[in-house]
Amino acid sequence: MRERRYAIIGAGPSGLAAARALQRAGIAFDGYEAASGVGGLWDIDNPRSTVYESAHLISSRTTTEFAEFPMDTTADYPGHRELVRYFRAYAAEFALAPHYRFETRVTALARRADGDWDLTAAGPDGPVTTAYTGVILANGTLAEPQIPTFPGEFSGELLHTSAYKSAAQLDGRRVLIVGAGNSGCDIAVDAVHRAASVDMSVRRGYYFVPRYLFGRPADTLNQGRPLPARLKQFVDTRVLRAFTGDPVRFGFPRPTYRIYESHPIVNTLILGHLGQGDLRIRADVARFDGDTVRFRDGTSGTYDTVLLATGYRLDYPFVDRAALNWTGMAPRLFVNIFPPSFNGLFVMGMVEASGLGWQGRYEQAELIAAYLRADAGDPERAALFRRRVDDPWPDLTGGYRYLGLERMAYYVNKDAYRGTVRALTRSLTATRGASGRRAA
């Protein structure tokens, strides 16, 4: 029989987590990465990177880092250059890079008659097809821009934030930023120092979380037993209002949802700039008319640059959507990892959660590794695991009612998610007693 060997697509945080987990489990694998080294989107020199010069973590270092490899920095919110050094150090510490074929882009995955997968990749020596027992997709969720269409035509410069690298691009320009997510707010803060004017067009209200509360990184508070969703929403809404004020007074619409039902904005600098008059909030875009943008409230403005901070869409272009059980806005996967057909594909990192961190992704990888070991050495246990997809799937929301946005289609509550993933891993790895049942 051919050796069981797996492929990992991507050498960003999720891909490295998968590589480390398979390495620790003694599972053979090859990695594929389109860039010249590890780091994924955090490597600003990676042609597919979407980070910009001012990009930093929006979750704190201690809640984000891999548990077995703490970051060698005292910064609470490191920037992208420190982060790419961290990933290179992580890969070097555990000798992960030699498993990878760099500057090699996966172009196709095709299921074989025997159930394995043919992976075709284009590298320095041309296209090569290799057969694998299974494939872990870890190519990230923030690489393919989500670009909306608007009536009319804009005669100035129209960019997505994926093309933004430095505030120098906005020197002296009248700038409209469409969208107020974390990237949009970061870029707005950059832009006020270089642009002639800065407006932000928003459709809905947001909650703004300061990076520090009571002198500590905000996400390090309440790390013990999580509060019930409604109680946490009640408490945190009032704490934030005391620290940041009401964003409505700065021009934002009032949110029509509770806090944590969409990803919060971890940037209160923008509120300071709004208070200083450095930028202003505009209504949703109605249409373009040359260099004029007309808004839904009947107002208009003239701009040189429109910057679309409209997010990203999931992109697995090398495999048929049906193989990933794509339903609506995202693949529908058991615990955001396993297609319910258990066809040998596994997805790493298709999960968004405030505070999940890279350790949460590593726990995903541990679950995949545990399943692969059971599939090879304990088929009965692996079959029992697969039958879980026929039962009601675990509730990963933690009691929150997430907005029906594309990005929220794969959003989870970190405590509910990590608890579920850890329990599933234990079910695959717990020792059995003499009777064949799991030992307590």
N, C-alpha and C positions, 0 to 999 in steps of 0.2 A: 504494500500500500504506500501511496505517496505521503511524504511528510506533511503533517498539518502545518500550514504556514499562512500567516495573515498579512494584509497590507494595511498601512495607516496613511491616510491622505492628509497632509498638513503637518507643519512643525511649529505651530504656534502653541499657546498654553495647553489647549485641548489635545493636540497631537502629541506633545511631549508627555502629558499626563498618561495618555494611552500607551505610549512607548515604555514609560517607566513601569506601569502596572503589568504589562505583558512580560517585560524583562524580569520583574520580581517573581512572576508566576512560572517562569521558565518556558514561555510560549514563543515560538519562532515568528519573527515578523520582519518586514521591510517597510521603510518609510519613504514617502514621496513628497517633495516640496518644490514648488515652482520657483521660489526665491533661492538665493545663493547661500542661505544659512538659516538658523532657527530664529524664532521671534515673532513670526506671523505679522499681523498688522502693526504691532508695536515697533517693528523695524521700519523706520521712516524711509529707508533707502530701498525697501522692497517695492517693486513696481506696483503691487496690488495693495500697498499700505494705504489706509485712509486716515492716519493720524496726522496732526499738524504740530508745528514747532512748540506751541504752548500746551500740548496735551499732557495731562497728568491722570493718575488714577482718580476716580471719583469715590471709590471705596478705600478704606484705609489699609495701610500695609499689612497690619497684623490680622485683619479679617480676609485678606486676599491671597497671601503667599501660600506656597506649598508647605504643609506642616513639617515635613522632614528636611526642609531646606529653607530656613528663614533668610530674608533679604539682608544683605550686608549694607544697611543704611539706617540712618536715624530719621530720615524724612518720613513723615506720616503719609504723605500722598506723593510718591515718587513720580518723576516725569518719564517720558518715553525712552530717553537715552539710558537712564538707570535701569529701566525695565528690560530693555533688550540685552544689556550686560548681564542682568540676573538670569535671563533664559539661557544665554550662552554659558554662564557658569553652571547652571543646573544641568544642561546637556553634557558639559565636560565632566562634572562630578560623577555622573552615572554612565558615562561613555555611550550616550544615546546617538550622537551625530553620526558615528560610523555605520549605523543601521540605515541611514537616509541616503537617497539619491537626490541631490540638490539640482537646481536648475532643470527640473524634470516635472512637466505638467501632465497630470492625468487627463486623458481626453475621452476615455470610454470605459464603461464597465458592462460586461455582457454575461448573463448566466449561462453556464455550460449545461450540457445534458446530464452530467453527473452531479449537478447541484453546486459545484464550485463556481468561481468567478474568473473570467478573463479580464485582466486589467491592462489597458493600452495606455502608454505614457510616451510623451515626446520629450527627449532629452538631448544632450549635446551630440549623441551619436545617432540621432534619429528615433523614429517610433519603434517601441518594443512592446510585445504582448507577453504577459506572464500570468500563469494560473495560480490562484490563491484559494484556500479553503473558505476564507471570508475576508471582508473589507470593512475597516473602520473609517467612517467619513468624519474628518476633523478639520475641514477646510474653512471653518468660521462662518459667522452670520452677519458680518459687517463689511462685506467687500463689494456687493452688487448694489449700486445706488437705486433707491426708489425715486423715480422722477415723475412727478405729476404733470398733467397737461392742463393748460389754461386757454381759454378763448383768446383770440387775437395773437399778435406777434410782438415780441420785445426786441427793439432795435439795438439795445446795449449788450453788455456782456452777461450771459446767463450761465451760472456755474452751480454744480452740486457741491456740497461740503467735501465730498470725496476728492475734489480737485483743489481744495484749499490747503495750503501748507504754511503760509506766513502772512502776517498783517501787511507786509510790504505790497502784497497783491492789491490792497485796497487803498493805497496812498492817494489822497486827494479826491477820492471818488464818492459820489452819492450812492449809498449802499442800502438796499432793502434785503433783509434776511427773512426768508419765508419759513416759519417754524421756530419753536422755542424749546426744543429738547436740549439735552446737555451740551451737545456740540454747537447748536445754534447760539446758546447763551455764552459759551466759551468764546466763540468767534465774535460775538457782539462786544464782549469785553475787550478783546484784541482790537477790534475795529475802531472803537471810540478814540484810540490814541493815534490813528493814522488816517482815517477816512474824513472826508469833508462833512458828512452827515451819516447817521445810522438810524434806520427805522427797522422795526420787527413786525411782521404780519403774523397774527395768531388767530386760530379758530376757537380755541378753548382755554380754560383756565388751568393753572398749574399750582402745585405745592412746591415750595422752595425750602430745602433743608440745608442749614449751614454746615460747613465741614467740621466745626468745633461747637460743642455744647458743654458748658461747665468746664471749659479748659481741656477737654478731651475730644478725640475724633468722635463724631456723633454716632457712627455705627459701632463703636465699641461699648456703648451703653446698653444696658439690658441684654447682655449676652447669655444670661442664665435661662431660666424657664421662660419661654415666650408668653406674653400676655394674650388672652383671647382677642381675636381680630377687632371686634367692636370696641373693646376696652382700650386697646392700643391706639386705634384711630381716634377715640375720644381724647385720650391723654395727649398724644403727640400733636394733634391739631392745636390744642391749647398751648402746648410748650412752644411750638413753632410760631404761633401768633405773637407770643410774648417776646421771642427772640428776633423775628424778622418783620413783624407787622403784617398787615393785610395786603397781599399783592394787588388787590383790586384798586387800592388808592394810587398805585403806580401805573394804572392803565390796563392791567390784565383783566380778562373776563373772570367772573366768579366761577370756580369749578362746579360742574354739575355732578360730580362724583366724590366719593370719600378719599382721603389720603390713602396711598398704597394700592389703590385700584388701577393706577397707572404709574409708570416709573417716575419718581420725584426728581426734581431738578436740584442737583447738589452744587449750587452756585448762588450765593447771595450777593456777590459783587455786582451782578447786573441790577439788583434793586438799588444799590448805591448810585450807580450811574444813571438810572432812571430818575432818582431823586435829585441828582445834580443837573438834570436836563441834557445829559450827554447823548441820549437816544430817546426814541419815543415808540410807543406801541400803536400799531395800525390794525385795522380790521382784516378779515380774510380777503384774499385777492379775488376780484370778480373777473378782470380781464386785463390783457396787455394792449396798449395802444401806442406803438412806437416806443419812445423813451418814457412814456407815462404809464403808471400802473393805477388802475381804478379799483377801489375797494368796495366791499359789499355794503358799507354804510353810506355810500354816495360820495366819499372823499376821494382824492387822488394825490399822487406825488410823482415827481420826475426823478429818475435814477440813471446812474451810469452802469451799476452792477446789481443784478438780482442773484442772491446766493440761496440756493435751495437746501435748507436744513430739514429735509423731509425723510431722513432715515434710509434704511436698507431693506432689501428683501432677501429671503432665503434663496440660496443658489447652489444647486447640486447638478450642474449642467451635463455631467458625464454619465448620468444614470437615468433610466426611465422613471418618471414620477410614480408610476404604478408600483414599482419595486419598493418605494418608500411609503406606500399607503397615503399618498398626498390627498388630503381632504380639505377643501376650502383654501385657507391662507397658509397652511403649513402641513407637513407630514403628520399623520396621527400615529404616534409611536407609543408603545408601552413604556412608561416612565421616561418618555422623551428619548429613548435609546433604541428600542427593539421594534422593527416592523412586526405586526402581529402574526405574519406568516413565518417568522424566524427563518428567513431565507439566506442568512449568512452575511447580511449587511447590518452594521451597527452605527449609530450616529452619536458622536461626541460633541458636546458644546451647544446643541440646539436646545438651549435652556436659558431663560432670562429670569433673574431673581435678584432683588436687592440684597446684597450681602452674601451671595453664594460663594464667590471667590474661586480661585483656582483649586483650592482644596476640595470644594464641592464638585468640580470637574474631575479631580483625581478619584473621588469616590465613585463617580460614574464609571471610570476606567476600571476600578477594582471590581465593580459588579460585572462588567464585560469579561474581565479575566477569569472571575470565578465561574461564570457561565461556560466559558470556553474550556476550562479545566474539567468541569462536570460533564460537558458534552463528550469530551475525549475519554474520561476515566470513570464516569458514573452516569451512564446513559439514563438510568431510571430517575435519578434526581433531576437531570436536565429536562427530561420529559415532563416531570411534575411541575417544574418551573414554567415550561412553555404552556402548560394547561391553565396557568393563571390568567392568560389573556381571555379565557372564556368566562371568567368571573367578572363582577364589577371591578373596574380599574380603581386603583387607589386615588383618593381625593388629594390632589397636590396643591390645592388653593389655600389651605390654612384658614378657610372661612372667608376669604376676600372675594369680592365679585369684580373680576377684572374687566376693563373696558374691551369692547369688541374691535380692537385695533389689530392690524396685521402683526405688529411686534408682540402684542399681548397674547397672540394665539399659542405661544409656547412659553408663556410666563408661569412661574410657580412661586409658591412661598418657600423660602429657603429652609425653614425648620421642618415643614411638612415633607419637602422633597428629600432632604438629607436623611431624615428619619426613615422614610420609606426605602431609599436606596440602601442604607446600611442594613435594614432588616432583611431585604431581599438577598444581600450578599451573605449575611449570616445563614440564611436558609440553604444556600448553596455550599457553604463551607463548614457548617457545624458537623462535629464528629458523630458517628452513629454508635449506639449501644449494641450489645450482643443481639438484641431482638431485631436490629436493623433500623430502629427508630432513632431519631436525632437524640443525642445526649443533651441533657439540660445544661 
